[in-house]
Amino acid sequence: MSAYVALLRGINVGKGNRLPMADLRAMLTEMGHTDVATLLNSGNAVFCAKSAPSATHAKRIAVAITGKFGLDISVVVKSAAEFAAVVQGNALADGADDHSRLFTVFAQEAEALSALTAITPLVVPPEEFAIGPHAAYLHCASGVLESKAGAALLGKAGRLVTTRNWATTLKLQALLQAL
């Protein structure tokens, strides 16, 4: 068994795409995953499963969510090793004192990360944006609501990715390490 994290895009934001975390935990358990835990109410789950490519788990979970809850959402799954690489790859972490203003941008496919170069012109200093091999990172010094780059990530330009603030990213890393 291997440890994974599932990151659901756009869950429980506003009135749309409502999915109680208890229902998500139950569904993942019904799928045969073990040690299932969720973090916050925004579609973050860690679990253990038979070793398989992360993309395989992501597809299975997305199909199950559509079938069980009628929601068509993007799901990104990372193995514990892949998630550790995302955390280690954040070149902006040292300069960000407020972890709620530093965002990790997760993608299932590398092509989705490379497509984020379109956001670069929207970054206005003191904001910083970096695309790494495993994830992208956006530091919104004035907050995500004041950032055109942040708005783009939360909108259509970010439809193939999902974001988590750095505090949540580190909490998920701790949950993975506990498994």
PAKE-73833 format. One record per residue: residue in three letters; x, y, z of N, C-alpha, C, O in turn; residue number from 1. Coordinates in nm, 2 decimals, padded with zeros to 4 digits. Example, Ala and Ser with C-alpha at 12.3 -4.5 7.8 and 13.67 -1.06 7.14 Angstrom:
<recs>
<'ALA', <01.32, -00.57, 00.78>, <01.23, -00.45, 00.78>, <01.32, -00.33, 00.78>, <01.42, -00.33, 00.85>, 1>;
<'SER', <01.28, -00.22, 00.71>, <01.37, -00.11, 00.71>, <01.29, 00.00, 00.79>, <01.34, 00.11, 00.80>, 2>;
</recs>
This chain:
<recs>
<'MET', <00.08, -00.12, 00.00>, <00.00, 00.00, 00.00>, <00.09, 00.12, 00.00>, <00.19, 00.13, 00.06>, 1>;
<'SER', <00.04, 00.22, -00.07>, <00.11, 00.35, -00.08>, <00.02, 00.46, -00.04>, <-00.10, 00.45, -00.05>, 2>;
<'ALA', <00.08, 00.57, 00.01>, <00.01, 00.69, 00.05>, <-00.01, 00.79, -00.06>, <00.08, 00.81, -00.14>, 3>;
<'TYR', <-00.13, 00.85, -00.07>, <-00.16, 00.95, -00.17>, <-00.24, 01.06, -00.11>, <-00.30, 01.05, 00.00>, 4>;
<'VAL', <-00.24, 01.17, -00.18>, <-00.33, 01.28, -00.15>, <-00.42, 01.31, -00.27>, <-00.37, 01.31, -00.38>, 5>;
<'ALA', <-00.55, 01.34, -00.25>, <-00.64, 01.37, -00.35>, <-00.68, 01.52, -00.33>, <-00.72, 01.55, -00.22>, 6>;
<'LEU', <-00.67, 01.60, -00.43>, <-00.71, 01.74, -00.42>, <-00.82, 01.77, -00.52>, <-00.80, 01.76, -00.64>, 7>;
<'LEU', <-00.94, 01.80, -00.47>, <-01.05, 01.82, -00.56>, <-01.07, 01.97, -00.59>, <-01.05, 02.05, -00.50>, 8>;
<'ARG', <-01.09, 02.01, -00.71>, <-01.10, 02.15, -00.75>, <-01.24, 02.20, -00.73>, <-01.34, 02.14, -00.78>, 9>;
<'GLY', <-01.25, 02.31, -00.67>, <-01.38, 02.39, -00.66>, <-01.49, 02.32, -00.57>, <-01.61, 02.34, -00.60>, 10>;
<'ILE', <-01.45, 02.24, -00.48>, <-01.54, 02.18, -00.39>, <-01.58, 02.27, -00.27>, <-01.49, 02.33, -00.21>, 11>;
<'ASN', <-01.71, 02.28, -00.24>, <-01.76, 02.36, -00.12>, <-01.71, 02.50, -00.12>, <-01.69, 02.56, -00.02>, 12>;
<'VAL', <-01.70, 02.56, -00.24>, <-01.67, 02.70, -00.26>, <-01.80, 02.77, -00.30>, <-01.86, 02.74, -00.41>, 13>;
<'GLY', <-01.85, 02.86, -00.22>, <-01.98, 02.92, -00.26>, <-02.09, 02.82, -00.24>, <-02.09, 02.73, -00.15>, 14>;
<'LYS', <-02.19, 02.83, -00.33>, <-02.31, 02.74, -00.32>, <-02.30, 02.62, -00.41>, <-02.38, 02.52, -00.40>, 15>;
<'GLY', <-02.20, 02.62, -00.50>, <-02.19, 02.51, -00.60>, <-02.10, 02.40, -00.55>, <-02.02, 02.41, -00.46>, 16>;
<'ASN', <-02.11, 02.28, -00.62>, <-02.02, 02.17, -00.59>, <-02.01, 02.13, -00.44>, <-01.90, 02.12, -00.39>, 17>;
<'ARG', <-02.12, 02.11, -00.38>, <-02.13, 02.08, -00.24>, <-02.10, 01.93, -00.22>, <-02.16, 01.85, -00.29>, 18>;
<'LEU', <-02.00, 01.90, -00.14>, <-01.96, 01.76, -00.11>, <-01.91, 01.75, 00.03>, <-01.80, 01.79, 00.06>, 19>;
<'PRO', <-02.00, 01.70, 00.12>, <-01.95, 01.68, 00.26>, <-01.83, 01.59, 00.27>, <-01.83, 01.49, 00.20>, 20>;
<'MET', <-01.74, 01.63, 00.35>, <-01.61, 01.55, 00.36>, <-01.64, 01.41, 00.42>, <-01.57, 01.32, 00.39>, 21>;
<'ALA', <-01.74, 01.39, 00.50>, <-01.78, 01.26, 00.55>, <-01.82, 01.17, 00.43>, <-01.79, 01.05, 00.43>, 22>;
<'ASP', <-01.89, 01.23, 00.33>, <-01.93, 01.15, 00.22>, <-01.81, 01.12, 00.13>, <-01.81, 01.01, 00.07>, 23>;
<'LEU', <-01.72, 01.21, 00.12>, <-01.60, 01.18, 00.04>, <-01.51, 01.07, 00.11>, <-01.47, 00.98, 00.04>, 24>;
<'ARG', <-01.50, 01.08, 00.24>, <-01.43, 00.97, 00.31>, <-01.50, 00.84, 00.29>, <-01.43, 00.74, 00.27>, 25>;
<'ALA', <-01.63, 00.83, 00.30>, <-01.70, 00.71, 00.28>, <-01.68, 00.66, 00.14>, <-01.66, 00.54, 00.12>, 26>;
<'MET', <-01.69, 00.74, 00.04>, <-01.67, 00.70, -00.10>, <-01.53, 00.64, -00.12>, <-01.52, 00.54, -00.18>, 27>;
<'LEU', <-01.43, 00.71, -00.07>, <-01.29, 00.66, -00.09>, <-01.28, 00.53, -00.02>, <-01.21, 00.44, -00.07>, 28>;
<'THR', <-01.34, 00.51, 00.10>, <-01.33, 00.38, 00.17>, <-01.40, 00.27, 00.09>, <-01.35, 00.16, 00.08>, 29>;
<'GLU', <-01.52, 00.30, 00.03>, <-01.59, 00.21, -00.05>, <-01.51, 00.17, -00.17>, <-01.53, 00.06, -00.22>, 30>;
<'MET', <-01.42, 00.26, -00.22>, <-01.34, 00.23, -00.33>, <-01.22, 00.13, -00.30>, <-01.15, 00.09, -00.38>, 31>;
<'GLY', <-01.21, 00.10, -00.17>, <-01.11, 00.01, -00.12>, <-00.98, 00.08, -00.06>, <-00.89, 00.02, -00.03>, 32>;
<'HIS', <-00.99, 00.21, -00.05>, <-00.88, 00.29, 00.01>, <-00.88, 00.27, 00.16>, <-00.99, 00.26, 00.22>, 33>;
<'THR', <-00.77, 00.28, 00.22>, <-00.76, 00.27, 00.37>, <-00.70, 00.40, 00.43>, <-00.65, 00.48, 00.36>, 34>;
<'ASP', <-00.71, 00.41, 00.56>, <-00.66, 00.52, 00.63>, <-00.70, 00.65, 00.57>, <-00.62, 00.75, 00.56>, 35>;
<'VAL', <-00.82, 00.66, 00.53>, <-00.87, 00.78, 00.47>, <-00.90, 00.89, 00.57>, <-00.96, 00.87, 00.67>, 36>;
<'ALA', <-00.84, 01.01, 00.54>, <-00.87, 01.13, 00.63>, <-00.88, 01.25, 00.53>, <-00.83, 01.26, 00.42>, 37>;
<'THR', <-00.96, 01.34, 00.58>, <-00.98, 01.47, 00.50>, <-00.93, 01.58, 00.59>, <-00.92, 01.58, 00.71>, 38>;
<'LEU', <-00.90, 01.69, 00.52>, <-00.85, 01.81, 00.58>, <-00.93, 01.93, 00.54>, <-00.94, 01.95, 00.41>, 39>;
<'LEU', <-00.98, 02.00, 00.63>, <-01.07, 02.12, 00.60>, <-01.19, 02.07, 00.52>, <-01.22, 01.95, 00.52>, 40>;
<'ASN', <-01.26, 02.16, 00.47>, <-01.39, 02.13, 00.40>, <-01.38, 02.16, 00.25>, <-01.48, 02.19, 00.18>, 41>;
<'SER', <-01.26, 02.15, 00.20>, <-01.24, 02.20, 00.06>, <-01.18, 02.09, -00.04>, <-01.11, 02.13, -00.13>, 42>;
<'GLY', <-01.21, 01.97, -00.01>, <-01.17, 01.86, -00.10>, <-01.03, 01.82, -00.09>, <-00.96, 01.80, -00.19>, 43>;
<'ASN', <-00.98, 01.80, 00.03>, <-00.84, 01.75, 00.05>, <-00.86, 01.61, 00.12>, <-00.92, 01.61, 00.23>, 44>;
<'ALA', <-00.80, 01.51, 00.07>, <-00.81, 01.38, 00.13>, <-00.67, 01.31, 00.12>, <-00.61, 01.32, 00.01>, 45>;
<'VAL', <-00.63, 01.24, 00.22>, <-00.52, 01.15, 00.22>, <-00.57, 01.01, 00.24>, <-00.67, 00.99, 00.30>, 46>;
<'PHE', <-00.50, 00.91, 00.17>, <-00.54, 00.77, 00.18>, <-00.43, 00.68, 00.14>, <-00.33, 00.72, 00.09>, 47>;
<'CYS', <-00.45, 00.56, 00.18>, <-00.36, 00.45, 00.13>, <-00.43, 00.37, 00.03>, <-00.55, 00.34, 00.04>, 48>;
<'ALA', <-00.36, 00.32, -00.07>, <-00.42, 00.24, -00.18>, <-00.31, 00.16, -00.24>, <-00.19, 00.18, -00.22>, 49>;
<'LYS', <-00.35, 00.06, -00.32>, <-00.26, -00.02, -00.39>, <-00.18, 00.07, -00.49>, <-00.23, 00.17, -00.54>, 50>;
<'SER', <-00.05, 00.04, -00.50>, <00.04, 00.13, -00.58>, <-00.01, 00.13, -00.73>, <-00.03, 00.02, -00.79>, 51>;
<'ALA', <-00.03, 00.25, -00.78>, <-00.07, 00.27, -00.92>, <-00.03, 00.41, -00.95>, <-00.01, 00.49, -00.86>, 52>;
<'PRO', <-00.02, 00.44, -01.08>, <00.01, 00.58, -01.12>, <-00.10, 00.67, -01.06>, <-00.21, 00.64, -01.05>, 53>;
<'SER', <-00.05, 00.79, -01.01>, <-00.14, 00.89, -00.95>, <-00.25, 00.93, -01.05>, <-00.36, 00.95, -01.00>, 54>;
<'ALA', <-00.22, 00.94, -01.18>, <-00.33, 00.97, -01.27>, <-00.44, 00.87, -01.28>, <-00.55, 00.90, -01.30>, 55>;
<'THR', <-00.40, 00.74, -01.25>, <-00.51, 00.64, -01.25>, <-00.60, 00.66, -01.13>, <-00.72, 00.65, -01.15>, 56>;
<'HIS', <-00.54, 00.69, -01.02>, <-00.62, 00.71, -00.90>, <-00.71, 00.84, -00.92>, <-00.83, 00.84, -00.88>, 57>;
<'ALA', <-00.65, 00.94, -00.98>, <-00.73, 01.06, -01.00>, <-00.85, 01.04, -01.09>, <-00.96, 01.09, -01.06>, 58>;
<'LYS', <-00.83, 00.96, -01.20>, <-00.94, 00.93, -01.29>, <-01.05, 00.85, -01.22>, <-01.17, 00.88, -01.24>, 59>;
<'ARG', <-01.01, 00.75, -01.15>, <-01.10, 00.66, -01.08>, <-01.19, 00.75, -00.98>, <-01.31, 00.73, -00.97>, 60>;
<'ILE', <-01.12, 00.83, -00.90>, <-01.19, 00.92, -00.80>, <-01.29, 01.01, -00.87>, <-01.40, 01.03, -00.83>, 61>;
<'ALA', <-01.24, 01.08, -00.98>, <-01.33, 01.17, -01.05>, <-01.45, 01.10, -01.11>, <-01.56, 01.15, -01.10>, 62>;
<'VAL', <-01.43, 00.98, -01.16>, <-01.55, 00.90, -01.22>, <-01.64, 00.86, -01.10>, <-01.76, 00.87, -01.12>, 63>;
<'ALA', <-01.59, 00.82, -00.99>, <-01.67, 00.79, -00.87>, <-01.75, 00.91, -00.82>, <-01.87, 00.89, -00.79>, 64>;
<'ILE', <-01.69, 01.02, -00.82>, <-01.76, 01.14, -00.77>, <-01.87, 01.18, -00.86>, <-01.98, 01.22, -00.82>, 65>;
<'THR', <-01.85, 01.17, -00.99>, <-01.95, 01.20, -01.09>, <-02.07, 01.10, -01.07>, <-02.18, 01.14, -01.07>, 66>;
<'GLY', <-02.03, 00.97, -01.06>, <-02.14, 00.87, -01.05>, <-02.22, 00.88, -00.92>, <-02.34, 00.86, -00.92>, 67>;
<'LYS', <-02.15, 00.90, -00.81>, <-02.21, 00.90, -00.68>, <-02.28, 01.03, -00.65>, <-02.39, 01.04, -00.59>, 68>;
<'PHE', <-02.22, 01.15, -00.68>, <-02.27, 01.28, -00.64>, <-02.31, 01.37, -00.76>, <-02.37, 01.47, -00.73>, 69>;
<'GLY', <-02.29, 01.32, -00.88>, <-02.33, 01.40, -01.00>, <-02.24, 01.53, -01.02>, <-02.29, 01.62, -01.08>, 70>;
<'LEU', <-02.12, 01.53, -00.96>, <-02.04, 01.65, -00.98>, <-01.93, 01.61, -01.08>, <-01.86, 01.51, -01.07>, 71>;
<'ASP', <-01.91, 01.71, -01.17>, <-01.80, 01.69, -01.27>, <-01.69, 01.79, -01.23>, <-01.69, 01.90, -01.27>, 72>;
<'ILE', <-01.59, 01.73, -01.16>, <-01.48, 01.82, -01.11>, <-01.35, 01.76, -01.14>, <-01.34, 01.64, -01.17>, 73>;
<'SER', <-01.25, 01.84, -01.14>, <-01.11, 01.80, -01.16>, <-01.06, 01.74, -01.03>, <-01.08, 01.80, -00.92>, 74>;
<'VAL', <-00.98, 01.63, -01.04>, <-00.92, 01.57, -00.93>, <-00.77, 01.56, -00.96>, <-00.74, 01.50, -01.06>, 75>;
<'VAL', <-00.69, 01.60, -00.87>, <-00.55, 01.58, -00.88>, <-00.50, 01.49, -00.77>, <-00.54, 01.51, -00.65>, 76>;
<'VAL', <-00.43, 01.38, -00.80>, <-00.38, 01.29, -00.70>, <-00.23, 01.29, -00.71>, <-00.17, 01.28, -00.82>, 77>;
<'LYS', <-00.16, 01.30, -00.60>, <-00.02, 01.29, -00.59>, <00.02, 01.18, -00.49>, <-00.04, 01.17, -00.38>, 78>;
<'SER', <00.12, 01.10, -00.52>, <00.18, 01.01, -00.43>, <00.25, 01.08, -00.32>, <00.28, 01.20, -00.33>, 79>;
<'ALA', <00.28, 01.02, -00.21>, <00.36, 01.08, -00.10>, <00.49, 01.14, -00.16>, <00.53, 01.25, -00.12>, 80>;
<'ALA', <00.56, 01.06, -00.24>, <00.69, 01.10, -00.30>, <00.67, 01.23, -00.39>, <00.74, 01.32, -00.39>, 81>;
<'GLU', <00.56, 01.22, -00.47>, <00.53, 01.34, -00.56>, <00.50, 01.46, -00.48>, <00.54, 01.57, -00.51>, 82>;
<'PHE', <00.42, 01.44, -00.37>, <00.38, 01.56, -00.29>, <00.51, 01.61, -00.22>, <00.52, 01.74, -00.21>, 83>;
<'ALA', <00.60, 01.53, -00.17>, <00.72, 01.57, -00.11>, <00.80, 01.66, -00.21>, <00.86, 01.76, -00.17>, 84>;
<'ALA', <00.81, 01.61, -00.33>, <00.88, 01.69, -00.44>, <00.82, 01.83, -00.46>, <00.89, 01.92, -00.48>, 85>;
<'VAL', <00.68, 01.84, -00.45>, <00.62, 01.96, -00.46>, <00.66, 02.06, -00.35>, <00.69, 02.17, -00.37>, 86>;
<'VAL', <00.66, 02.00, -00.23>, <00.70, 02.09, -00.11>, <00.84, 02.13, -00.12>, <00.87, 02.25, -00.10>, 87>;
<'GLN', <00.93, 02.04, -00.16>, <01.07, 02.07, -00.17>, <01.10, 02.17, -00.28>, <01.20, 02.24, -00.28>, 88>;
<'GLY', <01.02, 02.17, -00.38>, <01.04, 02.25, -00.50>, <00.99, 02.39, -00.49>, <01.01, 02.47, -00.59>, 89>;
<'ASN', <00.94, 02.43, -00.38>, <00.89, 02.57, -00.36>, <01.00, 02.67, -00.34>, <01.04, 02.68, -00.22>, 90>;
<'ALA', <01.05, 02.74, -00.44>, <01.15, 02.83, -00.42>, <01.10, 02.96, -00.36>, <01.19, 03.05, -00.32>, 91>;
<'LEU', <00.97, 02.98, -00.35>, <00.92, 03.10, -00.29>, <00.89, 03.09, -00.14>, <00.86, 03.19, -00.07>, 92>;
<'ALA', <00.90, 02.97, -00.08>, <00.86, 02.94, 00.06>, <00.95, 03.03, 00.16>, <00.89, 03.07, 00.26>, 93>;
<'ASP', <01.07, 03.04, 00.13>, <01.16, 03.11, 00.23>, <01.12, 03.26, 00.25>, <01.14, 03.31, 00.35>, 94>;
<'GLY', <01.08, 03.32, 00.14>, <01.05, 03.46, 00.15>, <00.90, 03.49, 00.18>, <00.87, 03.61, 00.19>, 95>;
<'ALA', <00.82, 03.39, 00.21>, <00.68, 03.42, 00.24>, <00.65, 03.39, 00.39>, <00.64, 03.28, 00.43>, 96>;
<'ASP', <00.64, 03.50, 00.46>, <00.61, 03.49, 00.61>, <00.46, 03.45, 00.63>, <00.43, 03.37, 00.73>, 97>;
<'ASP', <00.37, 03.49, 00.55>, <00.23, 03.46, 00.56>, <00.19, 03.35, 00.47>, <00.17, 03.37, 00.35>, 98>;
<'HIS', <00.18, 03.23, 00.53>, <00.15, 03.11, 00.44>, <00.01, 03.11, 00.38>, <-00.02, 03.03, 00.29>, 99>;
<'SER', <-00.08, 03.20, 00.42>, <-00.21, 03.21, 00.36>, <-00.20, 03.29, 00.23>, <-00.30, 03.30, 00.16>, 100>;
<'ARG', <-00.09, 03.35, 00.20>, <-00.07, 03.43, 00.08>, <00.02, 03.37, -00.02>, <00.05, 03.42, -00.13>, 101>;
<'LEU', <00.07, 03.25, 00.01>, <00.15, 03.17, -00.08>, <00.07, 03.05, -00.12>, <00.02, 02.98, -00.04>, 102>;
<'PHE', <00.06, 03.03, -00.25>, <-00.02, 02.93, -00.31>, <00.06, 02.82, -00.38>, <00.15, 02.86, -00.46>, 103>;
<'THR', <00.02, 02.70, -00.36>, <00.08, 02.59, -00.44>, <-00.03, 02.56, -00.55>, <-00.14, 02.54, -00.52>, 104>;
<'VAL', <00.02, 02.55, -00.67>, <-00.07, 02.51, -00.78>, <-00.04, 02.37, -00.83>, <00.07, 02.34, -00.88>, 105>;
<'PHE', <-00.13, 02.28, -00.81>, <-00.12, 02.14, -00.84>, <-00.18, 02.11, -00.97>, <-00.29, 02.16, -01.00>, 106>;
<'ALA', <-00.11, 02.03, -01.05>, <-00.17, 01.98, -01.18>, <-00.14, 01.83, -01.19>, <-00.04, 01.78, -01.13>, 107>;
<'GLN', <-00.23, 01.76, -01.25>, <-00.21, 01.62, -01.27>, <-00.11, 01.59, -01.38>, <-00.03, 01.50, -01.38>, 108>;
<'GLU', <-00.12, 01.68, -01.49>, <-00.03, 01.66, -01.60>, <00.06, 01.78, -01.62>, <00.03, 01.89, -01.59>, 109>;
<'ALA', <00.19, 01.75, -01.66>, <00.29, 01.85, -01.68>, <00.24, 01.96, -01.78>, <00.28, 02.07, -01.76>, 110>;
<'GLU', <00.16, 01.92, -01.88>, <00.12, 02.02, -01.98>, <00.04, 02.13, -01.91>, <00.04, 02.24, -01.96>, 111>;
<'ALA', <-00.04, 02.09, -01.81>, <-00.12, 02.19, -01.74>, <-00.03, 02.29, -01.67>, <-00.07, 02.41, -01.66>, 112>;
<'LEU', <00.08, 02.25, -01.62>, <00.17, 02.34, -01.56>, <00.24, 02.43, -01.66>, <00.24, 02.55, -01.64>, 113>;
<'SER', <00.28, 02.38, -01.77>, <00.35, 02.46, -01.87>, <00.25, 02.56, -01.93>, <00.29, 02.67, -01.97>, 114>;
<'ALA', <00.12, 02.53, -01.93>, <00.02, 02.63, -01.98>, <00.01, 02.75, -01.89>, <-00.05, 02.85, -01.94>, 115>;
<'LEU', <00.05, 02.74, -01.77>, <00.04, 02.85, -01.68>, <00.13, 02.97, -01.71>, <00.12, 03.07, -01.64>, 116>;
<'THR', <00.22, 02.95, -01.80>, <00.30, 03.06, -01.84>, <00.22, 03.18, -01.89>, <00.27, 03.29, -01.89>, 117>;
<'ALA', <00.10, 03.15, -01.93>, <00.01, 03.26, -01.98>, <-00.03, 03.35, -01.86>, <-00.07, 03.47, -01.89>, 118>;
<'ILE', <-00.01, 03.31, -01.74>, <-00.04, 03.39, -01.62>, <00.07, 03.49, -01.59>, <00.04, 03.59, -01.52>, 119>;
<'THR', <00.19, 03.46, -01.63>, <00.31, 03.54, -01.59>, <00.29, 03.69, -01.62>, <00.33, 03.77, -01.53>, 120>;
<'PRO', <00.23, 03.73, -01.73>, <00.21, 03.88, -01.75>, <00.12, 03.94, -01.65>, <00.12, 04.07, -01.64>, 121>;
<'LEU', <00.04, 03.86, -01.58>, <-00.05, 03.92, -01.48>, <00.01, 03.94, -01.35>, <-00.05, 04.00, -01.26>, 122>;
<'VAL', <00.13, 03.89, -01.33>, <00.19, 03.90, -01.20>, <00.25, 04.04, -01.18>, <00.33, 04.09, -01.27>, 123>;
<'VAL', <00.21, 04.11, -01.08>, <00.25, 04.25, -01.05>, <00.33, 04.25, -00.92>, <00.28, 04.21, -00.82>, 124>;
<'PRO', <00.46, 04.30, -00.93>, <00.54, 04.30, -00.80>, <00.47, 04.38, -00.70>, <00.41, 04.48, -00.72>, 125>;
<'PRO', <00.48, 04.34, -00.57>, <00.57, 04.24, -00.52>, <00.52, 04.09, -00.53>, <00.58, 04.01, -00.46>, 126>;
<'GLU', <00.42, 04.06, -00.61>, <00.39, 03.93, -00.63>, <00.50, 03.85, -00.70>, <00.58, 03.91, -00.77>, 127>;
<'GLU', <00.50, 03.72, -00.67>, <00.60, 03.63, -00.74>, <00.53, 03.51, -00.79>, <00.44, 03.46, -00.73>, 128>;
<'PHE', <00.58, 03.46, -00.90>, <00.52, 03.34, -00.96>, <00.63, 03.25, -01.02>, <00.72, 03.30, -01.09>, 129>;
<'ALA', <00.63, 03.13, -00.98>, <00.73, 03.03, -01.03>, <00.66, 02.90, -01.07>, <00.58, 02.85, -01.00>, 130>;
<'ILE', <00.71, 02.85, -01.18>, <00.66, 02.72, -01.23>, <00.78, 02.63, -01.22>, <00.88, 02.64, -01.28>, 131>;
<'GLY', <00.76, 02.52, -01.14>, <00.86, 02.42, -01.12>, <00.82, 02.30, -01.20>, <00.72, 02.29, -01.26>, 132>;
<'PRO', <00.90, 02.19, -01.18>, <00.88, 02.07, -01.25>, <00.76, 01.99, -01.19>, <00.70, 01.91, -01.26>, 133>;
<'HIS', <00.72, 02.02, -01.07>, <00.62, 01.94, -01.00>, <00.49, 02.02, -00.97>, <00.39, 01.97, -00.95>, 134>;
<'ALA', <00.51, 02.15, -00.96>, <00.40, 02.24, -00.93>, <00.43, 02.39, -00.96>, <00.55, 02.41, -01.00>, 135>;
<'ALA', <00.34, 02.47, -00.95>, <00.37, 02.62, -00.97>, <00.34, 02.68, -00.83>, <00.26, 02.63, -00.75>, 136>;
<'TYR', <00.39, 02.80, -00.81>, <00.38, 02.87, -00.68>, <00.35, 03.01, -00.71>, <00.42, 03.08, -00.79>, 137>;
<'LEU', <00.25, 03.07, -00.63>, <00.22, 03.21, -00.65>, <00.22, 03.27, -00.51>, <00.14, 03.23, -00.42>, 138>;
<'HIS', <00.30, 03.38, -00.50>, <00.29, 03.46, -00.37>, <00.22, 03.59, -00.40>, <00.27, 03.67, -00.48>, 139>;
<'CYS', <00.11, 03.60, -00.33>, <00.02, 03.72, -00.35>, <00.04, 03.81, -00.22>, <-00.03, 03.79, -00.12>, 140>;
<'ALA', <00.13, 03.90, -00.23>, <00.17, 03.98, -00.11>, <00.05, 04.05, -00.05>, <00.04, 04.07, 00.07>, 141>;
<'SER', <-00.04, 04.10, -00.14>, <-00.16, 04.17, -00.10>, <-00.28, 04.08, -00.08>, <-00.39, 04.13, -00.06>, 142>;
<'GLY', <-00.27, 03.95, -00.10>, <-00.38, 03.86, -00.09>, <-00.43, 03.82, -00.23>, <-00.42, 03.89, -00.33>, 143>;
<'VAL', <-00.49, 03.70, -00.24>, <-00.53, 03.65, -00.37>, <-00.64, 03.73, -00.43>, <-00.65, 03.73, -00.55>, 144>;
<'LEU', <-00.73, 03.79, -00.35>, <-00.84, 03.86, -00.40>, <-00.80, 03.99, -00.47>, <-00.87, 04.05, -00.55>, 145>;
<'GLU', <-00.68, 04.04, -00.44>, <-00.62, 04.16, -00.50>, <-00.53, 04.13, -00.62>, <-00.47, 04.22, -00.68>, 146>;
<'SER', <-00.52, 04.00, -00.65>, <-00.42, 03.96, -00.75>, <-00.49, 03.92, -00.88>, <-00.58, 03.83, -00.88>, 147>;
<'LYS', <-00.45, 03.98, -00.99>, <-00.50, 03.94, -01.13>, <-00.45, 03.80, -01.16>, <-00.52, 03.72, -01.22>, 148>;
<'ALA', <-00.33, 03.76, -01.12>, <-00.28, 03.63, -01.14>, <-00.35, 03.53, -01.06>, <-00.39, 03.42, -01.11>, 149>;
<'GLY', <-00.38, 03.56, -00.94>, <-00.46, 03.48, -00.85>, <-00.60, 03.45, -00.91>, <-00.65, 03.34, -00.90>, 150>;
<'ALA', <-00.66, 03.56, -00.95>, <-00.80, 03.55, -01.01>, <-00.79, 03.46, -01.14>, <-00.89, 03.38, -01.16>, 151>;
<'ALA', <-00.69, 03.47, -01.22>, <-00.67, 03.38, -01.33>, <-00.66, 03.24, -01.30>, <-00.72, 03.15, -01.36>, 152>;
<'LEU', <-00.59, 03.21, -01.19>, <-00.57, 03.07, -01.14>, <-00.70, 03.01, -01.09>, <-00.73, 02.90, -01.11>, 153>;
<'LEU', <-00.78, 03.10, -01.03>, <-00.91, 03.05, -00.98>, <-01.02, 03.05, -01.09>, <-01.12, 02.99, -01.07>, 154>;
<'GLY', <-00.99, 03.11, -01.20>, <-01.09, 03.11, -01.31>, <-01.05, 03.01, -01.42>, <-01.00, 02.91, -01.40>, 155>;
<'LYS', <-01.09, 03.05, -01.54>, <-01.07, 02.96, -01.66>, <-00.93, 02.92, -01.68>, <-00.90, 02.81, -01.72>, 156>;
<'ALA', <-00.84, 03.01, -01.66>, <-00.69, 02.98, -01.69>, <-00.64, 02.87, -01.60>, <-00.55, 02.80, -01.63>, 157>;
<'GLY', <-00.71, 02.85, -01.49>, <-00.67, 02.75, -01.39>, <-00.76, 02.63, -01.39>, <-00.76, 02.56, -01.29>, 158>;
<'ARG', <-00.84, 02.61, -01.49>, <-00.94, 02.50, -01.49>, <-00.88, 02.36, -01.48>, <-00.94, 02.27, -01.43>, 159>;
<'LEU', <-00.75, 02.34, -01.52>, <-00.69, 02.21, -01.52>, <-00.60, 02.19, -01.39>, <-00.53, 02.09, -01.38>, 160>;
<'VAL', <-00.60, 02.29, -01.31>, <-00.52, 02.29, -01.19>, <-00.60, 02.32, -01.06>, <-00.72, 02.36, -01.08>, 161>;
<'THR', <-00.55, 02.29, -00.95>, <-00.61, 02.33, -00.82>, <-00.51, 02.39, -00.73>, <-00.39, 02.35, -00.73>, 162>;
<'THR', <-00.55, 02.49, -00.65>, <-00.46, 02.56, -00.57>, <-00.49, 02.53, -00.42>, <-00.60, 02.51, -00.38>, 163>;
<'ARG', <-00.38, 02.54, -00.34>, <-00.40, 02.53, -00.20>, <-00.30, 02.63, -00.14>, <-00.19, 02.65, -00.19>, 164>;
<'ASN', <-00.33, 02.69, -00.03>, <-00.24, 02.78, 00.03>, <-00.13, 02.70, 00.10>, <-00.14, 02.58, 00.12>, 165>;
<'TRP', <-00.02, 02.76, 00.13>, <00.10, 02.69, 00.17>, <00.08, 02.63, 00.31>, <00.13, 02.52, 00.34>, 166>;
<'ALA', <00.00, 02.69, 00.39>, <-00.04, 02.63, 00.52>, <-00.11, 02.50, 00.50>, <-00.08, 02.40, 00.57>, 167>;
<'THR', <-00.20, 02.49, 00.41>, <-00.28, 02.37, 00.38>, <-00.18, 02.27, 00.32>, <-00.19, 02.15, 00.36>, 168>;
<'THR', <-00.10, 02.31, 00.23>, <00.00, 02.22, 00.17>, <00.09, 02.15, 00.28>, <00.11, 02.03, 00.27>, 169>;
<'LEU', <00.14, 02.23, 00.37>, <00.22, 02.17, 00.48>, <00.14, 02.08, 00.57>, <00.20, 01.98, 00.62>, 170>;
<'LYS', <00.02, 02.11, 00.60>, <-00.07, 02.02, 00.68>, <-00.09, 01.89, 00.60>, <-00.09, 01.78, 00.67>, 171>;
<'LEU', <-00.11, 01.89, 00.48>, <-00.13, 01.77, 00.40>, <00.00, 01.69, 00.40>, <-00.01, 01.57, 00.40>, 172>;
<'GLN', <00.11, 01.76, 00.39>, <00.24, 01.69, 00.39>, <00.25, 01.61, 00.53>, <00.30, 01.50, 00.53>, 173>;
<'ALA', <00.21, 01.68, 00.63>, <00.22, 01.61, 00.77>, <00.13, 01.49, 00.78>, <00.17, 01.39, 00.83>, 174>;
<'LEU', <00.01, 01.50, 00.72>, <-00.08, 01.39, 00.72>, <-00.02, 01.27, 00.64>, <-00.04, 01.16, 00.68>, 175>;
<'LEU', <00.04, 01.30, 00.52>, <00.10, 01.20, 00.44>, <00.21, 01.13, 00.52>, <00.22, 01.01, 00.51>, 176>;
<'GLN', <00.29, 01.21, 00.58>, <00.40, 01.15, 00.66>, <00.36, 01.07, 00.78>, <00.43, 00.97, 00.81>, 177>;
<'ALA', <00.24, 01.10, 00.83>, <00.19, 01.02, 00.94>, <00.14, 00.88, 00.89>, <00.13, 00.79, 00.97>, 178>;
<'LEU', <00.10, 00.87, 00.77>, <00.06, 00.74, 00.71>, <00.18, 00.65, 00.70>, <00.16, 00.54, 00.65>, 179>;
</recs>
